[in-house]
Amino acid sequence: MDTQQIITADKSIPIDDHFKIIAGPGAGKTRFLVNHILNALHHSNRLGRNKKIACITYTNIGVETIVDRLDEGIEIDHSIQEIKQRIVTYVQNTSFVKQY
């Protein structure tokens, strides 16, 4: 069952849940995502020592904005376009993802 919630960019959601954000330009999607990544990096018990998180954006500007805002010494792999498309297609076609 899909559940949808309306949230603000500063709201926290459970860090171990899968999620999808649907919102228009200027709604705070990137700010929410950066806050969520930082929360997961600092509080998740599932990440282990490597602390790796997959974050997919549709534009390089999105990547640059997230990297600038995180300021955590993160590593970016820009060579995964095919994997990115497969993941996006999978997420769009699964019902386990909560929409916020």
Backbone bond lengths (Angstrom), bond angles and torsions (degrees), N, CA, C in turn:
res aa  C-N    CA-C-N  psi(-1)  N-CA   C-N-CA  omega(-1)  CA-C   N-CA-C  phi
1 M - - - 1.447 - - 1.529 108.17 -
2 D 1.308 116.48 129.15 1.459 120.86 176.49 1.520 109.39 -82.26
3 T 1.319 115.10 134.34 1.456 120.02 173.53 1.510 107.51 -120.86
4 Q 1.313 115.67 140.11 1.447 120.92 178.78 1.512 109.20 -122.98
5 Q 1.328 114.91 142.08 1.456 121.37 177.74 1.508 108.46 -131.83
6 I 1.296 115.11 150.26 1.460 120.20 171.74 1.516 106.38 -98.31
7 I 1.328 116.05 124.63 1.455 120.52 -179.23 1.526 109.77 -131.76
8 T 1.322 115.39 165.57 1.461 120.39 174.89 1.527 108.71 -98.54
9 A 1.327 116.27 166.97 1.459 121.24 -178.02 1.527 112.23 -63.97
10 D 1.325 117.66 -23.69 1.460 120.82 -177.62 1.521 113.83 -95.95
11 K 1.316 117.87 1.37 1.468 121.63 -179.38 1.523 110.63 -77.73
12 S 1.316 115.92 145.49 1.463 121.34 174.90 1.517 109.28 -98.62
13 I 1.319 115.56 145.02 1.461 121.42 172.95 1.523 106.92 -124.58
14 P 1.330 118.62 165.56 1.469 119.65 -179.84 1.534 111.14 -55.00
15 I 1.342 116.19 131.13 1.460 119.66 -172.39 1.524 113.52 -74.61
16 D 1.313 118.67 -17.65 1.458 119.96 -178.80 1.526 113.54 -98.04
17 D 1.327 118.00 3.61 1.460 121.62 177.60 1.528 110.63 -87.29
18 H 1.321 116.12 147.09 1.458 120.92 169.66 1.529 106.78 -79.48
19 F 1.315 117.34 149.31 1.456 118.84 180.00 1.512 110.66 -154.30
20 K 1.316 114.68 162.93 1.459 122.73 175.56 1.518 106.76 -135.62
21 I 1.332 115.88 135.18 1.460 120.78 -179.85 1.519 108.53 -106.48
22 I 1.316 115.73 128.91 1.463 121.36 176.78 1.527 106.77 -122.92
23 A 1.325 115.35 114.67 1.465 119.32 -179.08 1.521 108.88 -163.80
24 G 1.300 115.83 157.32 1.453 121.81 -178.99 1.523 112.50 -81.04
25 P 1.334 115.64 177.29 1.468 121.19 179.33 1.529 111.19 -59.12
26 G 1.325 115.26 138.19 1.457 120.23 176.64 1.512 115.37 77.73
27 A 1.329 117.47 8.37 1.462 120.88 -176.59 1.527 113.65 -82.13
28 G 1.336 117.48 -11.41 1.457 120.18 179.65 1.516 114.20 102.44
29 K 1.340 117.80 17.65 1.463 120.82 -179.12 1.527 111.80 -59.63
30 T 1.320 117.07 -46.94 1.465 120.18 -177.93 1.514 110.79 -67.35
31 R 1.312 117.87 -41.90 1.465 120.74 178.24 1.532 110.21 -61.37
32 F 1.332 117.31 -43.87 1.458 120.89 177.30 1.528 110.20 -59.97
33 L 1.335 116.60 -46.71 1.456 121.21 -177.28 1.530 111.47 -62.65
34 V 1.303 117.49 -44.20 1.470 120.95 177.73 1.527 110.24 -61.05
35 N 1.319 117.68 -45.98 1.464 121.16 178.17 1.523 111.16 -60.72
36 H 1.330 116.55 -40.53 1.464 120.78 -179.45 1.531 110.90 -67.80
37 I 1.321 117.32 -41.70 1.465 120.78 178.15 1.526 110.33 -61.77
38 L 1.320 116.87 -46.85 1.471 120.08 179.11 1.528 110.95 -61.07
39 N 1.324 117.08 -42.01 1.459 121.38 178.37 1.532 110.04 -61.34
40 A 1.336 116.92 -45.25 1.463 120.59 179.84 1.534 111.28 -65.27
41 L 1.325 117.21 -43.27 1.467 120.11 179.83 1.521 112.33 -59.73
42 H 1.320 116.12 -36.39 1.457 120.23 -175.54 1.531 113.94 -90.29
43 H 1.344 118.18 -19.99 1.462 118.79 -171.90 1.524 116.03 -127.05
44 S 1.311 119.49 -11.65 1.467 119.87 -176.79 1.527 111.33 -75.57
45 N 1.322 115.11 136.28 1.462 121.37 174.64 1.525 111.27 -90.05
46 R 1.316 117.87 -7.90 1.462 121.82 -175.44 1.522 113.69 -92.41
47 L 1.313 119.00 -13.37 1.457 120.74 -174.94 1.519 113.74 -77.23
48 G 1.297 118.70 -25.39 1.462 120.92 -179.49 1.516 112.12 72.97
49 R 1.328 115.80 -164.92 1.469 121.10 -175.87 1.520 112.98 -67.96
50 N 1.325 117.69 -35.39 1.460 120.64 -173.86 1.516 113.96 -73.68
51 K 1.324 117.23 -24.12 1.467 121.95 177.86 1.529 111.62 52.06
52 K 1.327 116.81 53.29 1.468 120.56 -179.17 1.521 110.26 -101.22
53 I 1.320 115.27 134.10 1.451 122.64 178.88 1.518 108.20 -130.20
54 A 1.321 116.73 133.06 1.462 120.59 174.18 1.522 107.83 -88.95
55 C 1.300 115.53 124.95 1.461 121.56 178.91 1.517 107.26 -129.84
56 I 1.295 116.94 119.04 1.457 121.49 -175.58 1.519 109.64 -110.74
57 T 1.324 115.51 128.19 1.458 120.83 174.87 1.520 108.39 -121.86
58 Y 1.292 116.44 160.31 1.460 120.96 -179.36 1.514 112.93 -86.66
59 T 1.328 117.98 -12.74 1.464 120.23 -177.11 1.522 110.66 -135.87
60 N 1.324 116.55 155.54 1.459 120.97 174.42 1.520 110.92 -68.29
61 I 1.327 117.20 -29.44 1.468 120.29 176.55 1.525 109.58 -62.81
62 G 1.329 116.56 -38.55 1.463 120.41 176.18 1.514 111.50 -61.12
63 V 1.337 116.66 -43.50 1.466 121.17 178.00 1.525 110.16 -60.94
64 E 1.330 116.67 -49.01 1.462 120.87 -178.25 1.527 111.38 -60.80
65 T 1.316 116.91 -40.95 1.465 120.99 179.83 1.525 110.42 -64.55
66 I 1.313 117.20 -44.61 1.465 120.86 179.85 1.519 110.36 -63.59
67 V 1.328 117.39 -45.60 1.468 120.90 179.90 1.527 110.06 -60.93
68 D 1.323 117.22 -45.11 1.469 120.64 179.25 1.523 111.84 -61.06
69 R 1.306 116.70 -41.01 1.465 120.28 -176.39 1.521 112.86 -77.57
70 L 1.329 117.35 -29.76 1.460 119.49 -179.76 1.519 111.70 -70.76
71 D 1.312 116.88 -47.75 1.466 121.68 178.25 1.530 111.26 48.79
72 E 1.325 116.57 43.49 1.467 121.73 -177.10 1.521 112.62 -115.63
73 G 1.317 119.12 14.44 1.456 120.82 -176.91 1.510 111.66 66.05
74 I 1.321 116.48 46.46 1.453 120.41 -175.94 1.526 111.70 -88.36
75 E 1.305 115.55 157.85 1.458 123.11 179.43 1.525 108.38 -105.13
76 I 1.318 116.46 132.76 1.454 121.91 -177.88 1.528 109.80 -114.80
77 D 1.322 117.21 133.06 1.460 121.90 175.13 1.521 107.36 -112.58
78 H 1.310 116.44 108.71 1.468 121.44 -178.35 1.525 112.50 -91.03
79 S 1.319 118.84 2.56 1.462 120.88 -172.67 1.524 113.60 -100.04
80 I 1.310 117.94 26.78 1.465 119.04 -173.82 1.530 113.28 -117.21
81 Q 1.305 117.34 37.09 1.465 120.43 -177.06 1.534 112.50 -56.66
82 E 1.316 118.05 -42.42 1.468 120.19 -179.05 1.517 111.10 -66.79
83 I 1.322 117.20 -43.35 1.464 120.84 178.04 1.521 109.60 -63.75
84 K 1.317 115.83 -42.52 1.463 120.93 178.67 1.520 110.31 -55.58
85 Q 1.330 117.27 -48.66 1.459 120.56 -178.13 1.520 111.27 -63.70
86 R 1.329 117.09 -39.69 1.470 119.91 178.20 1.527 111.41 -63.76
87 I 1.330 116.14 -41.89 1.463 119.76 179.64 1.520 110.52 -66.57
88 V 1.325 116.96 -44.22 1.467 120.55 179.48 1.518 109.67 -59.44
89 T 1.327 117.48 -45.76 1.468 121.45 179.04 1.522 110.51 -61.35
90 Y 1.334 116.92 -42.99 1.459 121.24 179.50 1.524 111.29 -62.14
91 V 1.322 116.05 -47.52 1.464 120.49 -178.41 1.526 110.68 -63.06
92 Q 1.315 116.92 -39.81 1.461 120.09 179.89 1.520 112.20 -66.13
93 N 1.322 117.10 -24.60 1.462 120.95 -175.00 1.521 114.26 -106.13
94 T 1.319 118.59 9.78 1.463 120.20 -179.90 1.523 109.92 -113.30
95 S 1.311 114.23 154.17 1.458 118.73 -178.18 1.536 111.81 -103.17
96 F 1.341 118.09 -0.68 1.454 118.99 -178.79 1.528 112.24 -78.83
97 V 1.319 117.53 -10.65 1.447 121.60 -175.80 1.529 109.43 -85.61
98 K 1.318 116.55 127.86 1.456 121.26 176.20 1.516 108.40 -82.12
99 Q 1.303 117.22 135.73 1.452 121.05 177.48 1.524 108.83 -96.89
100 Y 1.314 116.02 131.26 1.460 121.94 178.87 1.491 109.81 -118.00
